[in-house]
Amino acid sequence: MPKKITIEPVTRVEGHGKVTIHIDDEGNIAQSRLHIVEFRGFERFVQGRPYWEAPVLVQRLCGICPVSHHLAAAKALDVIVGAGTGDGLTPTGDKMRRLMHYGQMFQSHVLHFFHLVSPDLLFGVDGDPAVRNIIGVIKKFPDLAVQGVMMRKFGQEIIKATAGKKIHGTGAIPGGINKHLTQEEKDSFLNGPDPMNIDKMISWSQDALAFLKGYHKENKDFIDNFAVFPSSHLSLVRKDGAMDLYHGVLRAVDKDGKKILHDVDYQDYLDYIGEEVKNWSYMKFPYLTEYGREDGWYRVGPLARMNTCDFIPSPLAQKEFEEFKAYTHGKPNHMTMHYHWARLIEILHCAELMKDLLNDPDLMTGELVTKGTKRSEGVGLIEAPRGTLFHHYAINENDQLTMANLIVSTTNNNIPMNTAVNLTAKQYMTGQKKITEGMMNAVEVAIRAYDPCLSCATHAMGQMPLEVVLVNSKNAIIDRMKR
Amino acid sequence: MNKILIYGFGNPGRQDDGLGNAFVERLEEWVQNEGIQNVEFDSNYQLNIEDAATISDKDLVVFVDASVEDIEDIILTPVDESAKVAFSSHSASPGYIVKLCHDLFNTQPACYLLHIKGYEWEFMGGLTDKAKQNLEKSLELLKEKIRNPEELISSFVPTELCEN
């Protein structure tokens, strides 16, 4: 009898998700889908609110990546207040926002790698779940665990110093920023007691890369062959082709590395990107309109950024980038598990950029805000930790928001995540009569590589158990597993 | 002098989910007015792994959170280490943070959780009237405890620390 296996919710993913795997009578995987219940009501909620509230309001979306939403909204409002389309801010405004953003990227990537991914690497995908977690990492690799915690703390302190506070930060405002960095803050980040200083963060970032590369050497088959599939890749890049996580033009390359979106101004994103709706998921499916719904999908995030940019403008990360590119002979890298390698290169890049900025006098002095002729519409894009994040707003003559459209990073990765789930299910579950915990975790490992953030409901709703439900072709539950 | 941390968490953009944050704001104001020196405050959307480092040098920690559970307005309970590992970093529990602190830094402050009952959780700022009443009750309780923290510290039973 055909079976449907449901994994709900997906563990160690930010938010909630459900995986359904359909198995036919012969034990083959007929279809696998990742369902995500994404709350779209937010775009209606902001309508009618004064536009300048948007960078704070959007932080209600999620307690995991509020800084990314804060900055993307502020960038869209820069356009509306006539402060240019991303490159019109004062040096202080631009650099303070960048420092905030790099702090966010740094801490988010660190959390993902050390807390969510390292257990799979250190104990194996099919390792004992009682040990395959951060507590297990602490017991077996205590130094690594402490590094993860302290690196995350450093990134959070950078955010606090630039955004003003941890909750509903107000640092970025339409047209700029609302504060300078103080001498005390600068000194503490540059010369703080060990380990809380930027040099230690750079050193630990290199250590993490060395750890992953060592693991890769020992586990090539897993890292290179797990959920591999060709795809296009999309991200912002600087106008000269450099990696730029804060601002740039929109570029996409196909599976062979050929440019298929030619460094376009993201204010015109609607000319290039469409969103398809499917009846089995609340989350939309973005695609490049020129290539259609079937072929126009793409990946975003750390792996995509490595594939789209020409170089990384910081010396240590550039060296790592060259090694990364050489691994696929300069061609796009389609290996899902290499997201982690790419993510660690970005951690190093952000640490280097933070050091440069902390030594820049513009952070401590200079004009904070610039404004010009007001416009009625603006688009703000940013490379969030999980990938390209789109914010688009329109206002009326009373300065009220009349339209908001958000395409979040996880939405951009919708088809890639589904593809990865399907491949993994086929690899691990075909012909199996009993679904083991290890097999379930393999599916989750594929999803986790994309670090999806499924906008959180209020945390007060409680813990997330893992529940596995087997349903037959008549939709009757035939088995259930929960941990 | 005992080092005390009051840590509120929640999202003030989700109505009563902001009870913990509002509590910290109000109590901090009171502590300043009273001239009390040894109390630190923190506030965030949710607890996370770095908080294990934050609490590691404290004698007393009180986490403050909104509750959807069927409790009687407010409840103050000791935090036991949670053997249950948090699978998502968006929902680390106080018990999980205490366990991380113990395992990473081999120390364990006296930790309590102050749960304040909330009622509404939509995309709106501001607390409901019933939540405001509970907030006032919880403030009165903690003011009394902060004036005499030894009682909370001495009555807390820590998990046995590692020998190393």
Interface residues (C-beta under 8 A of the other chain):
Chain A: T11 R12 V13 E14 G15 G41 F42 F45 L57 Q59 R60 G63 I64 P66 L111 H115 L116 N133 I134 I135 I138 K139 P142 A145 V146 G148 V149 M150 R152 K153 Q156 K165 K166 I167 H168 C456 A457 T458 H459 A460 M461 G462 Q463 M464 L466
Chain B: F9 G10 N11 P12 G13 R14 D17 N21 D42 S43 N44 Y45 Q46 N48 I49 E50 A52 A53 T54 D65 A66 S67 V68 K84 V85 A86 F87 S88 S89 H90 S91 S93 K99 L100 D103 L104 G118 W121 F123
